[in-house]
Amino acid sequence: MSGEEIYEALGITDAFEEDKQATLHNINTVVELKAVQLMSDLLSDEEVTYIEEMEKNGSSKDDILWWLGENVASAHEMIDALKRDYVEELARKYHR
């Protein structure tokens, strides 16, 4: 889901660019946390250990999410679905 699609769904296409970027950042942060939480249930002990090593070695959150997307079946699709669901939830909440 692109930034423009998110802005349109939330009705903020005319908002200040700084506000749109802050909204996008917040959405991505929530979605990433939800994805990591869901994936923790799917990961083997070896995968968890590998991610812990990545963290110890200074890997960024983006690096870890990329690794998960490349090494955990359907992770990219799951992250996209989580983002769409979360944006729809926000849109319903604020556009009653």
Secondary structure as UniProt FT lines:
FT   HELIX           3..10
FT   TURN            13..14
FT   HELIX           17..42
FT   HELIX           45..56
FT   TURN            57..58
FT   HELIX           61..71
FT   TURN            73..74
FT   HELIX           75..94
//
